[in-house]
Amino acid sequence: MAFEILTADQVIQRLKGRKYKYTQVHHTWEPSHNDFNGKNHLQLQQAMRNYHVNTRGWDDIGQHVTLMPDGLFVTGRPFNETPAGIVGYNEGAFMTEMLGNFDIGHDVLEGAQLNSMLRLQHYLVTACGAQIMFHREHASKTCPGTSINRDEFVRQAINYDSLHPTLVAAAHTNQPSSSTSSPHLLQLGDNGPDVKKLQQYLMKAGERLPKYGADGNFGKETEAAVRSFQTKHGLAVDGIVGPKTKAKLEAVASTSNRPYPGHMIKRGSTDTNNIKLIQARVGVAADGIFGPKTEAAVKAFQRSHGLGADGIVGPKTWAAMF
């Protein structure tokens, strides 16, 4: 079975037009946050499916999606099939497992994981007509965890649109979600000069935006670059630029600044050391020879940064590169 890793928005896109009676909320209990390393989404989902099929005797994994600690979902049972979650309440239900043990004293539902869960539940309630149901309401279990207050969870899910900025801020500041102020955030769907500056910083920090470059629109390519940067620098991987990501990005980008050598570098130039730096920046073999391939790569870089695409590295192109 081929699992997929999806954002909350991508899950919601696949739910468009669907109706459900219930949205079941579960926690895995085991595996927990300690078992997640940021890269093993699919392995953990496969292990759960193996247990459900080989040990429990089910025909497939029980849940429709599993929500990982980084806020990403992994698909499971097809969305049009009945889950195996709560006896007597599976027909017409959508089932979400949150990876973690959310009983008091163990994992905490917060940050990107909380934000993605509430966003999904908000859509299931408001667009799909579902009623939020905790596993423990109809079984002798603590699921989805004794640390999660059902009434507060439902309130936050229903009012997600108004709570969203504060909830996202909590993922970056580790402040309680009751905070009355939140810093400026950049995320999927934003546009304007701040996004363009972000994209320029990302490229200076070594991230790639090959298709759209610094176009001022925060699309999937920019989100992927942000996630890549966050992964490399030990930040919460949610694709959202809050205070911590912004500060780290600016710090990394600033260390890449190099003084302009004082002369243009173009096809036929013999400034070997700087040509190698340029070639590494535009993604061609760093052989120190400014030939046709390097020129073409420089032109592509210039176009992606809104510069005149002449294939010559002058002061403006150099500043964008370094």
Residue frames relative to the residue before (quaternion, step in Angstrom):
aa qw qx qy qz dx dy dz
M 1.0000 0.0000 0.0000 0.0000 0.00 0.00 0.00
A 0.2996 -0.7715 0.5357 0.1676 3.58 -0.81 0.95
F 0.1971 -0.7708 0.5983 0.0951 3.57 -0.57 1.18
E 0.1961 -0.7615 0.6053 0.1237 3.55 -1.27 0.48
I 0.3196 -0.7083 0.5943 0.2074 3.56 -1.19 0.65
L 0.0015 -0.8294 0.5539 -0.0733 3.57 -0.62 1.17
T 0.4521 -0.6210 0.5561 0.3174 3.54 -1.26 0.46
A 0.6790 -0.4580 0.3619 0.4453 3.57 -1.29 0.17
D 0.6510 0.5234 -0.3195 0.4474 3.60 0.95 -0.85
Q 0.6605 0.5021 -0.3152 0.4607 3.58 1.01 -0.76
V 0.6088 0.5230 -0.3510 0.4824 3.60 1.07 -0.67
I 0.6573 0.5209 -0.3072 0.4497 3.56 0.91 -0.96
Q 0.6124 0.5493 -0.3538 0.4451 3.60 0.99 -0.75
R 0.6981 0.4653 -0.2690 0.4731 3.58 1.01 -0.79
L 0.6453 0.5070 -0.3181 0.4747 3.56 1.27 -0.26
K 0.4234 0.7294 -0.4559 0.2842 3.59 1.27 -0.23
G 0.8219 0.2284 -0.1899 0.4860 3.54 -0.86 1.03
R 0.6043 0.5617 -0.3591 0.4363 3.60 1.25 -0.16
K 0.1819 -0.7610 0.6129 0.1100 3.55 -1.21 0.59
Y 0.0455 -0.7958 0.6038 0.0021 3.57 -1.04 0.81
K 0.4741 -0.6428 0.5192 0.3041 3.57 -1.23 0.55
Y 0.8160 0.0894 0.0157 0.5709 3.53 0.91 -1.01
T 0.1608 -0.7111 0.6634 0.1686 3.51 -1.32 0.39
Q 0.2326 -0.8116 0.5276 0.0946 3.55 -0.30 1.31
V 0.1598 -0.7829 0.5982 0.0602 3.56 -0.93 0.99
H 0.0311 0.8027 -0.5890 0.0886 3.56 -0.69 1.18
H 0.1838 -0.7065 0.6457 0.2240 3.53 -1.37 0.10
T 0.5570 -0.6349 0.4160 0.3370 3.56 -1.10 0.62
W 0.2498 -0.7607 0.5302 0.2788 3.57 1.18 -0.76
E 0.7484 -0.1497 0.1198 0.6350 3.54 0.88 -1.01
P 0.4363 -0.2004 -0.8539 0.2010 1.64 -1.47 2.08
S 0.3129 -0.7390 0.5726 0.1673 3.53 -1.32 0.47
H 0.7605 -0.3467 0.2612 0.4829 3.58 -1.28 -0.15
N 0.6163 0.5721 -0.3507 0.4121 3.61 1.03 -0.69
D 0.6757 0.4981 -0.2898 0.4597 3.58 1.18 -0.50
F 0.6334 0.5325 -0.3223 0.4597 3.58 1.28 -0.23
N 0.1292 -0.8259 0.5468 0.0464 3.60 -0.74 1.04
G 0.6241 -0.5616 0.3337 0.4286 3.57 1.27 0.19
K 0.7741 0.3065 -0.1615 0.5298 3.58 1.25 -0.28
N 0.6906 0.5206 -0.2678 0.4246 3.59 1.21 -0.35
H 0.1179 0.8268 -0.5370 0.1192 3.58 1.07 0.76
L 0.7406 0.4417 -0.2384 0.4468 3.56 0.69 -1.13
Q 0.6343 0.5379 -0.3352 0.4427 3.58 1.02 -0.75
L 0.6545 0.5043 -0.3115 0.4693 3.57 0.98 -0.83
Q 0.6511 0.5071 -0.3194 0.4657 3.59 0.97 -0.82
Q 0.6527 0.5141 -0.3202 0.4552 3.58 0.97 -0.82
A 0.6327 0.5292 -0.3310 0.4584 3.58 1.02 -0.79
M 0.6452 0.5039 -0.3262 0.4726 3.59 1.02 -0.75
R 0.6415 0.5122 -0.3298 0.4662 3.57 0.97 -0.80
N 0.6270 0.5396 -0.3398 0.4475 3.59 0.95 -0.83
Y 0.6584 0.5033 -0.3026 0.4708 3.57 0.97 -0.87
H 0.6794 0.4965 -0.2995 0.4496 3.58 0.86 -0.93
V 0.7218 0.4344 -0.2485 0.4781 3.58 0.95 -0.85
N 0.7744 0.3953 -0.2023 0.4507 3.58 0.73 -1.07
T 0.7514 0.3614 -0.2078 0.5115 3.59 1.05 -0.71
R 0.7479 0.3818 -0.2203 0.4963 3.59 0.86 -0.96
G 0.4176 -0.7443 0.4382 0.2821 3.59 1.22 -0.37
W 0.4124 0.7018 -0.4824 0.3235 3.58 1.21 0.41
D 0.5585 -0.6256 0.4256 0.3399 3.58 -1.22 0.36
D 0.7884 0.0575 -0.0225 0.6121 3.59 1.27 -0.24
I 0.6770 -0.4139 0.3764 0.4782 3.55 -1.30 -0.06
G 0.5638 -0.6665 0.3768 0.3098 3.59 -0.99 0.80
Q 0.7736 0.3929 -0.1829 0.4623 3.57 0.88 -0.99
H 0.5290 -0.6095 0.4886 0.3314 3.52 -1.31 0.42
V 0.7913 -0.0249 0.0304 0.6101 3.59 1.02 -0.79
T 0.2128 -0.7242 0.6369 0.1571 3.53 -1.33 0.46
L 0.2565 -0.7754 0.5635 0.1241 3.57 -0.84 1.02
M 0.2674 -0.7920 0.5351 0.1219 3.55 -0.59 1.19
P 0.6825 -0.5135 0.3255 0.4058 3.65 -1.18 0.38
D 0.6721 0.4962 -0.3094 0.4543 3.62 1.14 -0.47
G 0.6072 -0.5964 0.3445 0.3961 3.59 1.27 0.16
L 0.5882 0.5545 -0.3781 0.4512 3.60 1.25 0.12
F 0.3382 -0.7337 0.5583 0.1888 3.54 -1.15 0.72
V 0.1823 -0.7276 0.6438 0.1511 3.56 -1.27 0.49
T 0.4336 -0.7132 0.4893 0.2530 3.55 -0.78 1.02
G 0.1436 -0.7802 0.6044 0.0737 3.54 -1.22 0.57
R 0.8208 0.0435 0.0280 0.5689 3.55 -0.49 -1.25
P 0.5748 -0.5942 0.4195 0.3748 3.64 -0.96 0.72
F 0.5792 -0.6448 0.3815 0.3213 3.56 -0.96 0.89
N 0.6919 0.4740 -0.2859 0.4636 3.61 1.14 -0.50
E 0.6237 0.5277 -0.3433 0.4634 3.59 1.27 0.13
T 0.5532 -0.6173 0.4537 0.3272 3.56 -1.16 0.66
P 0.3846 -0.7374 0.5022 0.2369 3.63 -0.80 0.93
A 0.3590 -0.6720 0.5891 0.2694 3.54 -1.37 0.04
G 0.2666 0.8189 -0.4590 0.2182 3.55 0.36 1.25
I 0.8039 -0.0284 0.0788 0.5888 3.58 0.61 -1.15
V 0.4387 -0.7173 0.4747 0.2602 3.57 -0.53 1.17
G 0.8079 0.2469 -0.2094 0.4925 3.53 -0.84 1.04
Y 0.7731 0.2982 -0.1551 0.5379 3.58 1.26 -0.29
N 0.4305 0.7180 -0.4521 0.3077 3.58 1.17 0.49
E 0.6064 0.5637 -0.3629 0.4276 3.58 1.05 -0.69
G 0.8336 0.1331 -0.1321 0.5196 3.56 -0.73 1.09
A 0.5667 0.6115 -0.3722 0.4079 3.58 1.23 0.37
F 0.2348 -0.6966 0.6519 0.1859 3.52 -1.34 0.46
M 0.1738 -0.8319 0.5259 0.0357 3.57 -0.73 1.10
T 0.0551 -0.7874 0.6140 -0.0047 3.55 -0.86 1.07
E 0.1665 -0.7418 0.6428 0.0935 3.56 -0.96 0.95
M 0.1980 -0.7426 0.6256 0.1341 3.58 -0.95 0.88
L 0.3824 -0.7265 0.5148 0.2468 3.57 -0.64 1.06
G 0.5773 0.5593 -0.4296 0.4115 3.56 -0.65 1.14
N 0.3303 -0.6750 0.6137 0.2423 3.51 -1.38 0.25
F 0.0706 -0.8584 0.5081 -0.0082 3.55 -0.08 1.29
D 0.3219 0.6952 -0.5540 0.3258 3.55 1.11 0.68
I 0.6443 -0.5472 0.3659 0.3893 3.57 -1.10 0.70
G 0.7804 0.3110 -0.2585 0.4770 3.54 -0.94 0.99
H 0.6929 0.4246 -0.2735 0.5146 3.56 1.27 -0.03
D 0.8241 -0.1243 0.0986 0.5437 3.64 -0.81 -0.91
V 0.2857 -0.7351 0.5905 0.1715 3.54 -1.30 0.49
L 0.3337 -0.7191 0.5739 0.2053 3.56 -0.92 0.93
E 0.2909 0.7531 -0.5253 0.2687 3.56 -0.30 1.27
G 0.7962 0.3705 -0.2172 0.4261 3.52 -1.38 -0.11
A 0.8529 -0.1144 0.0938 0.5007 3.54 -1.06 -0.82
Q 0.6398 0.5302 -0.3396 0.4407 3.60 1.01 -0.72
L 0.6555 0.4946 -0.3029 0.4837 3.59 0.96 -0.86
N 0.6559 0.5267 -0.3186 0.4369 3.58 0.88 -0.93
S 0.6837 0.4776 -0.2931 0.4676 3.60 0.86 -0.94
M 0.6437 0.5265 -0.3313 0.4457 3.59 0.97 -0.79
L 0.6877 0.4744 -0.2894 0.4672 3.58 0.84 -0.91
R 0.6177 0.5406 -0.3471 0.4535 3.58 1.03 -0.73
L 0.6692 0.4872 -0.2989 0.4749 3.58 0.91 -0.89
Q 0.6773 0.4946 -0.3051 0.4512 3.58 0.85 -0.93
H 0.5974 0.5626 -0.3537 0.4489 3.58 1.06 -0.72
Y 0.6800 0.4773 -0.2948 0.4722 3.57 0.91 -0.90
L 0.6554 0.5226 -0.3229 0.4395 3.60 0.90 -0.87
V 0.6778 0.4757 -0.2872 0.4815 3.58 1.05 -0.75
T 0.7782 0.3979 -0.2036 0.4411 3.57 0.68 -1.11
A 0.7777 0.3316 -0.1792 0.5031 3.61 1.02 -0.69
C 0.7553 0.3759 -0.2036 0.4967 3.58 1.06 -0.70
G 0.4589 -0.7260 0.4158 0.2992 3.58 1.29 -0.12
A 0.4337 0.7335 -0.4341 0.2923 3.59 1.24 0.33
Q 0.3422 -0.6918 0.5979 0.2164 3.54 -1.29 0.51
I 0.4237 -0.7047 0.5052 0.2618 3.59 -0.80 0.98
M 0.0118 -0.8073 0.5881 -0.0479 3.54 -0.83 1.05
F 0.2556 -0.7425 0.6010 0.1492 3.57 -0.76 1.05
H 0.5934 -0.5937 0.4110 0.3556 3.58 -1.04 0.79
R 0.6762 0.5351 -0.2994 0.4083 3.58 0.92 -0.91
E 0.5331 0.6302 -0.4098 0.3883 3.59 1.23 -0.25
H 0.8102 0.2043 -0.0786 0.5437 3.58 1.10 -0.62
A 0.7300 0.3017 -0.2389 0.5648 3.58 1.15 0.57
S 0.5078 -0.6448 0.4762 0.3156 3.58 -1.17 0.54
K 0.4352 0.6577 -0.4774 0.3875 3.54 0.63 1.23
T 0.4720 -0.6424 0.5078 0.3267 3.58 -1.27 0.21
C 0.4037 0.7662 -0.4258 0.2620 3.59 1.34 -0.29
P 0.5826 -0.1809 -0.7920 0.0251 1.68 -1.82 1.77
G 0.8025 -0.2587 0.1280 0.5222 3.61 1.04 0.65
T 0.4941 -0.6942 0.4472 0.2718 3.55 -0.92 0.94
S 0.6142 0.5579 -0.3569 0.4290 3.61 1.19 -0.33
I 0.6613 0.4896 -0.3023 0.4813 3.61 1.25 -0.26
N 0.2648 -0.7646 0.5739 0.1265 3.55 -0.60 1.20
R 0.4378 -0.7377 0.4413 0.2632 3.57 -0.53 1.15
D 0.6794 0.5028 -0.3107 0.4348 3.59 0.78 -0.97
E 0.6632 0.4916 -0.3056 0.4745 3.60 0.98 -0.83
F 0.6249 0.5406 -0.3301 0.4564 3.57 1.03 -0.81
V 0.6717 0.4877 -0.2982 0.4712 3.58 0.88 -0.94
R 0.6334 0.5309 -0.3332 0.4537 3.59 0.97 -0.83
Q 0.6852 0.4790 -0.2920 0.4645 3.59 0.86 -0.91
A 0.6399 0.5240 -0.3340 0.4522 3.60 1.00 -0.76
I 0.6814 0.4875 -0.2933 0.4604 3.58 0.85 -0.94
N 0.7649 0.3381 -0.1744 0.5198 3.58 1.01 -0.84
Y 0.1989 0.8411 -0.4882 0.1209 3.58 1.23 0.45
D 0.6317 0.5685 -0.3476 0.3960 3.61 0.89 -0.88
S 0.7257 0.4116 -0.2511 0.4907 3.59 0.94 -0.78
L 0.6906 0.4764 -0.2799 0.4666 3.59 1.15 -0.58
H 0.4652 0.7558 -0.4038 0.2219 3.57 1.20 -0.60
P 0.6842 0.4834 -0.3340 0.4321 3.68 0.68 -0.90
T 0.6691 0.4918 -0.3043 0.4667 3.59 0.97 -0.80
L 0.6475 0.5242 -0.3218 0.4498 3.56 0.99 -0.83
V 0.6543 0.4949 -0.3127 0.4787 3.58 0.97 -0.82
A 0.6262 0.5420 -0.3391 0.4461 3.59 0.97 -0.82
A 0.6258 0.5584 -0.3408 0.4248 3.56 1.02 -0.78
A 0.6153 0.5597 -0.3485 0.4321 3.58 1.10 -0.61
H 0.7421 0.3998 -0.2132 0.4939 3.58 1.17 -0.55
T 0.7696 0.3728 -0.1854 0.4841 3.57 1.06 -0.68
N 0.3082 -0.7658 0.4950 0.2712 3.55 1.30 -0.39
Q 0.4201 0.6674 -0.4933 0.3669 3.57 1.13 0.67
P 0.6155 -0.5452 0.3962 0.4086 3.62 -1.12 0.49
S 0.5622 -0.6326 0.4172 0.3312 3.55 -1.11 0.68
S 0.5756 0.5843 -0.3852 0.4230 3.59 1.26 -0.06
S 0.3715 0.7416 -0.4840 0.2789 3.57 1.27 0.00
T 0.3730 -0.7639 0.4876 0.1987 3.56 -0.88 0.94
S 0.7556 0.2796 -0.2003 0.5574 3.58 1.20 -0.12
S 0.0960 -0.7886 0.6054 0.0485 3.56 -1.12 0.62
P 0.5029 -0.6607 0.4594 0.3156 3.56 -1.04 0.72
H 0.6380 -0.5112 0.3995 0.4148 3.54 -1.28 0.26
L 0.1118 -0.8026 0.5856 0.0225 3.55 -0.83 1.04
L 0.1810 -0.7408 0.6324 0.1362 3.53 -1.22 0.54
Q 0.1236 0.8011 -0.5698 0.1355 3.56 -0.82 0.98
L 0.7765 -0.3515 0.2599 0.4539 3.54 -1.40 0.11
G 0.7711 0.3261 -0.2638 0.4790 3.56 -0.84 1.04
D 0.5806 0.5774 -0.3829 0.4277 3.60 1.22 -0.36
N 0.0062 -0.7877 0.6153 0.0291 3.57 -1.25 0.34
G 0.5053 0.6501 -0.4766 0.3080 3.54 -1.29 0.34
P 0.7719 -0.3885 0.2443 0.4399 3.59 -1.32 -0.04
D 0.6189 0.5405 -0.3596 0.4422 3.61 1.04 -0.65
V 0.6429 0.5057 -0.3208 0.4775 3.59 1.03 -0.75
K 0.6340 0.5289 -0.3326 0.4558 3.59 0.98 -0.81
K 0.6463 0.5042 -0.3171 0.4771 3.58 0.98 -0.84
L 0.6133 0.5449 -0.3357 0.4628 3.57 1.03 -0.81
Q 0.6762 0.5000 -0.2964 0.4527 3.57 0.86 -0.96
Q 0.6330 0.5190 -0.3292 0.4708 3.58 1.04 -0.73
Y 0.6337 0.5184 -0.3208 0.4761 3.58 1.03 -0.80
L 0.6374 0.5386 -0.3314 0.4403 3.57 0.95 -0.88
M 0.6865 0.4762 -0.2854 0.4697 3.56 0.89 -0.91
K 0.6293 0.5135 -0.3412 0.4732 3.58 1.06 -0.68
A 0.6766 0.4829 -0.2808 0.4798 3.56 1.15 -0.67
G 0.6328 -0.5810 0.3151 0.4033 3.59 1.27 0.11
E 0.5168 0.6186 -0.4398 0.3961 3.61 1.23 0.16
R 0.3883 -0.7475 0.5027 0.1943 3.55 -1.14 0.66
L 0.0167 -0.7487 0.6626 -0.0023 3.53 -1.12 0.88
P 0.0170 -0.8895 0.4563 0.0168 3.57 0.74 1.09
K 0.7103 0.4872 -0.2772 0.4257 3.59 1.02 -0.69
Y 0.8359 0.1895 -0.0633 0.5112 3.58 0.82 -0.99
G 0.2864 -0.7868 0.5058 0.2078 3.60 1.18 -0.43
A 0.7340 -0.3683 0.3077 0.4806 3.56 -1.18 -0.67
D 0.1310 0.8358 -0.5172 0.1292 3.57 0.41 1.26
G 0.5337 -0.6645 0.3876 0.3512 3.59 1.27 0.02
N 0.6505 0.4753 -0.3204 0.4982 3.59 1.27 0.15
F 0.3019 -0.7599 0.5533 0.1593 3.58 -0.71 1.12
G 0.0863 0.8125 -0.5631 0.1242 3.53 0.02 1.37
K 0.7845 -0.3263 0.2382 0.4706 3.55 -1.31 -0.27
E 0.6275 0.5400 -0.3464 0.4412 3.59 1.04 -0.75
T 0.6681 0.4831 -0.2979 0.4812 3.58 0.95 -0.86
E 0.6254 0.5369 -0.3378 0.4545 3.59 0.98 -0.81
A 0.6523 0.5114 -0.3096 0.4660 3.59 0.96 -0.87
A 0.6461 0.5110 -0.3180 0.4694 3.58 1.02 -0.79
V 0.6330 0.5158 -0.3296 0.4740 3.60 1.01 -0.78
R 0.6521 0.5087 -0.3160 0.4649 3.59 0.91 -0.88
S 0.6343 0.5284 -0.3248 0.4616 3.57 1.00 -0.83
F 0.6593 0.5009 -0.3007 0.4732 3.57 0.93 -0.91
Q 0.6597 0.5094 -0.3148 0.4541 3.59 0.90 -0.89
T 0.6374 0.5309 -0.3242 0.4547 3.57 0.99 -0.80
K 0.6824 0.5035 -0.2854 0.4465 3.58 0.89 -0.94
H 0.7919 0.3345 -0.1501 0.4883 3.58 1.06 -0.72
G 0.5754 -0.6651 0.3519 0.3204 3.56 1.20 0.59
L 0.4486 0.6781 -0.4583 0.3591 3.58 1.12 0.66
A 0.6473 -0.4709 0.4045 0.4423 3.57 -1.29 0.20
V 0.2699 -0.7968 0.5243 0.1320 3.58 -0.59 1.16
D 0.2672 0.7727 -0.5315 0.2217 3.57 0.00 1.32
G 0.4865 -0.6924 0.4222 0.3250 3.61 1.25 -0.01
I 0.6010 0.5351 -0.3506 0.4790 3.57 1.30 0.25
V 0.2918 -0.7668 0.5489 0.1597 3.58 -0.87 0.94
G 0.0311 0.7792 -0.6196 0.0894 3.53 -0.34 1.36
P 0.8106 -0.3062 0.1773 0.4665 3.61 -1.25 -0.18
K 0.6886 0.4868 -0.3005 0.4456 3.60 0.85 -0.91
T 0.6701 0.4832 -0.3018 0.4758 3.58 0.89 -0.90
K 0.6464 0.5310 -0.3166 0.4471 3.58 0.95 -0.90
A 0.6758 0.4983 -0.3005 0.4523 3.59 0.86 -0.96
K 0.6708 0.4883 -0.3015 0.4698 3.58 0.94 -0.87
L 0.6460 0.5295 -0.3215 0.4459 3.56 0.96 -0.84
E 0.6629 0.4992 -0.3045 0.4675 3.58 0.93 -0.89
A 0.6467 0.5225 -0.3180 0.4558 3.57 1.02 -0.82
V 0.6769 0.4804 -0.2945 0.4737 3.58 0.91 -0.91
A 0.6646 0.5094 -0.3107 0.4498 3.57 0.91 -0.90
S 0.6630 0.5214 -0.3183 0.4327 3.58 0.98 -0.81
T 0.6491 0.5199 -0.3285 0.4477 3.59 1.07 -0.64
S 0.6375 0.5333 -0.3368 0.4425 3.57 1.24 -0.31
N 0.4496 0.7041 -0.4484 0.3177 3.60 1.27 -0.08
R 0.0187 -0.7811 0.6239 -0.0130 3.54 -0.90 0.97
P 0.5063 -0.6567 0.4532 0.3271 3.61 -0.91 0.80
Y 0.5306 -0.6189 0.4771 0.3283 3.54 -1.07 0.80
P 0.4874 -0.7141 0.4201 0.2756 3.61 -0.80 0.98
G 0.5591 -0.6477 0.3773 0.3543 3.60 1.24 -0.12
H 0.7690 0.2114 -0.1667 0.5798 3.58 1.20 0.08
M 0.5551 -0.6109 0.4491 0.3420 3.54 -1.18 0.57
I 0.1905 -0.7567 0.6163 0.1064 3.52 -1.13 0.75
K 0.1295 0.8041 -0.5575 0.1608 3.54 -0.61 1.16
R 0.7636 -0.3442 0.2651 0.4776 3.53 -1.33 -0.07
G 0.7844 0.2747 -0.2369 0.5031 3.54 -0.78 1.10
S 0.4907 0.6590 -0.4399 0.3626 3.61 1.25 -0.20
T 0.3087 -0.7718 0.5350 0.1508 3.56 -1.20 0.63
D 0.4159 0.6972 -0.4763 0.3378 3.60 1.26 0.35
T 0.2138 -0.8638 0.4403 0.1192 3.54 0.55 1.29
N 0.6902 0.5002 -0.3058 0.4242 3.60 0.76 -1.01
N 0.7070 0.4427 -0.2720 0.4798 3.58 0.88 -0.90
I 0.5879 0.5554 -0.3711 0.4562 3.58 1.12 -0.57
K 0.6373 0.5256 -0.3246 0.4607 3.58 1.01 -0.80
L 0.6330 0.5235 -0.3273 0.4670 3.57 1.03 -0.78
I 0.6508 0.5135 -0.3018 0.4709 3.57 0.98 -0.90
Q 0.6646 0.5120 -0.3085 0.4483 3.56 0.90 -0.93
A 0.6405 0.5131 -0.3239 0.4707 3.59 0.98 -0.79
R 0.6657 0.5208 -0.2980 0.4437 3.57 1.04 -0.80
V 0.7603 0.3669 -0.2038 0.4957 3.59 1.00 -0.79
G 0.5638 -0.6835 0.3415 0.3136 3.56 1.28 0.16
V 0.5552 0.5454 -0.4477 0.4403 3.58 0.98 0.81
A 0.6939 -0.4703 0.3328 0.4320 3.55 -1.28 0.33
A 0.3344 -0.7679 0.5194 0.1695 3.56 -0.75 1.11
D 0.1420 0.8187 -0.5380 0.1419 3.57 0.28 1.31
G 0.5247 -0.6699 0.3931 0.3484 3.60 1.28 0.00
I 0.6284 0.5073 -0.3374 0.4836 3.57 1.28 0.15
F 0.2506 -0.7788 0.5601 0.1302 3.58 -0.61 1.14
G 0.1256 0.8150 -0.5453 0.1503 3.53 0.13 1.37
P 0.8105 -0.2911 0.1905 0.4712 3.61 -1.26 -0.28
K 0.6593 0.5114 -0.3241 0.4458 3.63 0.94 -0.82
T 0.6560 0.4975 -0.3104 0.4752 3.55 0.99 -0.84
E 0.6357 0.5312 -0.3258 0.4556 3.56 0.98 -0.84
A 0.6627 0.5013 -0.3055 0.4650 3.59 0.92 -0.89
A 0.6599 0.5062 -0.3062 0.4631 3.58 1.01 -0.82
V 0.6230 0.5249 -0.3330 0.4749 3.59 1.07 -0.73
K 0.6393 0.5220 -0.3279 0.4597 3.59 0.96 -0.83
A 0.6471 0.5124 -0.3206 0.4647 3.58 0.98 -0.84
F 0.6305 0.5281 -0.3209 0.4696 3.55 1.04 -0.83
Q 0.6616 0.5157 -0.3057 0.4503 3.57 0.90 -0.91
R 0.6501 0.5126 -0.3217 0.4594 3.57 0.94 -0.84
S 0.6769 0.5004 -0.2966 0.4510 3.58 0.96 -0.86
H 0.7228 0.4012 -0.2358 0.5109 3.58 1.23 -0.39
G 0.5375 -0.6562 0.3943 0.3536 3.56 1.25 0.25
L 0.4892 0.6488 -0.4330 0.3902 3.58 1.15 0.58
G 0.6175 -0.5193 0.4255 0.4099 3.55 -1.25 0.29
A 0.2976 -0.7984 0.5026 0.1460 3.57 -0.59 1.15
D 0.1840 0.8043 -0.5404 0.1649 3.57 0.26 1.29
G 0.4873 -0.6906 0.4199 0.3306 3.60 1.26 -0.06
I 0.6057 0.5326 -0.3503 0.4762 3.59 1.29 0.21
V 0.2883 -0.7599 0.5582 0.1672 3.56 -0.85 0.96
G 0.0336 0.7821 -0.6162 0.0860 3.51 -0.27 1.38
P 0.8103 -0.2935 0.1825 0.4732 3.60 -1.27 -0.22
K 0.6924 0.4785 -0.3004 0.4486 3.64 0.84 -0.90
T 0.6667 0.4864 -0.3042 0.4758 3.57 0.93 -0.86
W 0.6297 0.5336 -0.3278 0.4597 3.57 0.99 -0.81
A 0.6571 0.5116 -0.3124 0.4570 3.60 0.93 -0.90
A 0.6574 0.4966 -0.3180 0.4691 3.59 1.01 -0.74
M 0.6705 0.5010 -0.2936 0.4617 3.57 1.09 -0.71
F 0.8440 0.1547 -0.0143 0.5133 3.56 0.85 -1.00
